[in-house]
């Protein structure tokens, strides 16, 4: 038995394809200057946009054919500043264009408590979670949540409570490990390395039923920006379950670095929780 802490890895994200982007804009009737402007990802001030800003802007401008003045006779003014453009999308709630940009996270050392909460946000997400049907445990890792973590800010009384709580967890999990080993011994013939994998997965599936929800697992979650904003709005707030609040706080910090304009309206309070300026996007 061992305690582990959640980790979040950004492993993939949307990237515009320059040649096809240029070909598309030409087919829409954009001028060569406009094609080069959007294909290169520069702003009026020649600052490089993030990939998320670029894709969001392209989707938004296609809705109104507002790539340049004259392309759509109804458009007489264009917001050239990307920060102003994106903030206007957030302000008016034109969130559908945010769905074209995706980020893929590998999230490890999280419990089944976390995945049960996280997977409720499956709209706008793709989820591939570690399978306890196929994975056999020799050593059960338990996720260390804030109430299991001793910090310098804790009072003496709180430290004692947390230490006693950790002791209870260790006693229970070690007892489960012994029972798990007993089950493995009962079915040792079916669990031999040379045994059929189909037999092993049936036994492992049965054995997992005694493993606690606090067991550490992991997987891969891909989400679009609109879904990520909703996730962070709901789960970085004080009422959120403590483990998912920790993990989503890590996700939000990554997104604020990756897409500072599209997530720049989130602000922390004195307790470290986050609130956006624009809630429903």
N, C-alpha and C positions, 0 to 999 in steps of 0.2 A: 504494500500500500504506500502511496506517495501523493503529496499535494502538488498540483501544477497550476499555473496561471495562464489565462487566455492570451493568445497571440493572433494578430491580424496581419495578413500579407496581401498587398495589392499585386496581383499576378498578371492582369491584362486589362486593356481599356480600348475604347473605340478610337480609330485613327482614320482621318479622311484619305481617300485615294485620289491623288492629284490629277492624274491623266484622265480618269473617268469624270472627275469633277469638272475639269475644263471642258470636256466634250459635252457634258450635260448643259453647262451654262451657255455654250455656243448654240446648242440646239434651242435654247429658250430665246435666243436673239440678243444676248448680252454683248456689249462692245468688247473688243480685245482688252482694253484697259480694265474693265470690270472683271472679265474672266481672269486676268492675271492677278488682280487684287484679291479675289476670293480664293483662287487656287493656291496662292502663296500664304494666305492667312494673315495678312498685314492689316492694320487699322489705318485711319487717316493720319495718325501720328507715327506710322511705321512700326508700331509695337506688335510683337508676335502674339497672336491669340492662342489660348489653349485649344486643344482638340475639341474639348467639350463645347467651348464657346463657338468654335467654327461650325460644328455640326448643328448646334442649336440655332445659330443665326441663319444658316442655309435653309433649314427646315422652316423657320419662321418667315424668312423673306420669300420663300416659294409660295407660301399661303397667299400673299398679296402681290407677288411679282414685284417686289420692292428692292430689287438688286441695284437699280439705277433709275434716275428720273427719266421718264419717257417710255419705259418698258410697259408700264401700266398707266394709261392716261389718267386714272383716278388718283395716282400717287404724285403729289407735288412736293413732298418733303420726306427726307430719309434721315433717320438717326445714324450718323456715321460712327459715333463713339460706342464701342462694344459694351462698356460698362453701363452706359445709359440705355442701350438697346436691351441688354439682358435684364436689367432691373425693371424695365417697363414690362417685360414678359412676366416677371414674378409679381409685379404690382397688379396687373390686370388678370392674373390667373390663367395665362395661356400656356398651361402646363403640358399640353400634348406634345409640343415640340421638344420638351426635355426628355421624352421617352426614347428618342433616337440615339442617345448617348449611354453606353453601358460601361460598367466597371466590374471586374471580377475579383473577388476576394477569396483567398484560402484562410479559413478561420479554424484555429486549432486550440486544443485544451479548453474546450467548452463542454458543458454538461448537456444531458438530455433535457434538463429544465430549460436551458437556453434554446436548444433547437426547437423545442415545443413552442416557445414564444416567438422565435425568429421566423419559423415556417408559417406562422399565421400571416406574415407579410408576403405571401407567395405571389400576389398580384404584382406583375412587373419584375418578377425574379425567376431565375432558374436555380434549382437546388440539387446538389449531389452530396448526400450525407454518408458518412462512414457507416457501414453495415455491421451491426453486432451479430447478424445471422452468420456471417462468414468469418468474422474476426474472433479468435480465441484469446482469452486473457490469462496471463500468468501472474501479472502484477496489476492490481486495479488502481489506476490513477484517479484522484478525486480533485475536482476543480476548487481552487481556493477563492472563495468569494470574499467581499469586504468584511463580513462578520466573522470570517475565519482568519483574517490577516491582522496581525499586530502591527500598529504604527506608532511613530513617535508622538503623535497627537493624542493617543489614547490615555485615559486616566488609569491609575493603578487598578481600580475596580474593574474597568473594562478589559484590561489586559488579562486579569485573572479569569474573567468570563470567557474570553476568547480562547485562552489556553485550555480551560476545562472543556470547552466545546470541541476543540481539536482532539482532545483525548477521547471524548465520546465517539467522534467520527472514526478515529483509528481503531478503537475497540470493536465497533460494529463492522467496519470494512474488513478487518483481519478475520473476524468470524465468518464473514461471507466468503472470503478467499479460501478458508479451510473447507467450507461447504462446497465451493466450486471445485476444489481439488478432489473432494470425495466423489462428486459426480463424474469428474474426468476419469477417476480410477474405475468406477462402476462400468463406464463405457470405453475403457482403454483399448479394447480390440478394434472398435469402430473408429477410434481416434488415432490409430497408428499412422505414421507418415505415409505408408504404402496403401492405406485404406482408400476406398473410393471417396472422392470429394463430396459426392452427393450424400453419402452417409455422414461424413464429418459435419456438413452444414446443418443437417437435421439435429444432430446432437448439440452442436454449438448454439443453435436456435433455442433449444430447450433450456440449456444452461444459462443463457443470458437473462432469463426471467428472474433470477435471484440477484442480479447485479443492480445496485442502487441507481437512481436517476442522476445522482451527482457524479457518475463516472465520466471521465473526460473522453470526448470524441472530437470529431472535426469534419470538415468537408469544404465544398466550394459553393459560393453563392455569387451569382451574377445578377446585377440589378441596374435598371435605368435610373437616370438622375431624378426623375419625378418620384420613383419609388424610394430612392435613397433619402430624398428630402422628407418624405412622409415618415419613413423609418426613424430618422434622426429627430424629427419633431415629436414623435410619440415616445420614443425609447431613450432619449437623452434628457427627458424631463424627470422631475423628482418622483412622480408616482410610479415610474417604471420599475419592474423587478430588478433587483440589484445587479445580477450578473449581466443581463442584457444591457443595462445602463452603462456598465463598464465597457463592454465590447462595442456598443454603438458610439460611445464617446471616442473610442479609438478610430472607428470608421469615419466619424465626423471630422476628426483632426486630419485624417488623410485627405478627405474630400475638400477641406478648406485649403489645404496646400495645393492639391491638384486643380481645383476649380474655385479660386478665391472670389470670383464675381458671382458665380451661381450658388455659392454657399456662404458668401460674405455677410449675409444678413443674420446669421446665427450669433448670439451673444451669450456669454456665461453669466450666471448669477453668483452671489457670494458663496454658495454651497458647491459650485462647480458644475451645476446642471446648465443645459443649453436651451435657449428659446429663439425661434426665428422671428424676424419682422413680418414676413409673409407666411401665413399659416397654410392657406388652401391654394395650392398652385397646381 
